[in-house]
Amino acid sequence: MSERSLHVLAVVGSLNKNSTTRAVVSHITEELRGLGCHVDVLDFFFEPLALFNPEESRQSAVYSRLQQRVDKADVYVLGTPDYHGSMSSAMKNFLDHFWHEFAGKLFVPVVSSHEKGLTVSDQIRTVARQCYAWALPYAVSFVEREDVKDGQITNQQFKRRLEMMVRDIRVYGNVLARQRAADLAGSDPGFMAQHRKTLRR
């Protein structure tokens, strides 16, 4: 798998029209595209997603189209504000819609928080673990008006941390994507073996 073929789904879990989360995720997507990654942006402000109902949601046309986008991704950049020490309801609702599509792929938490977003990033890692996904061993958090102003990154230290994250998304995203594809195509034992009959890639 060529590094240029890495597919990233960048999820904006904020419904705020002037969201700093959106601004930071947009910065990350621009940097990834500059490195040759294919980036699909899922922004719930522009693409509302109904509350997950296990008895109905998976039969809807909206779910089918979104599943294709989720399934295609190798990496999920998950941008969310910190609401009372938890991820946004929009982000949690998105994660509730899927599970086996995440297996063997990379989760990347990006959190807008005045409290470093530690519980939020831990919650995202918990979802990754429960879905047999990998998570970047660190998260990036930022403070509104200190690190971002008028949609631009204003804190140089924060910008350098984002540069590190973008590099690691590309490098480790490709490593995991190659190994995942090999595991699905092979016959060796491993945690991806259980998905060989159900996952397309």
Summary of the structure (lengths in Angstrom):
residues: 201
radius of gyration: 16.4
end to end distance: 12.0
largest distance: 51.5
contacts: 627
relative contact order: 0.17
helix: 45%
strand: 19%
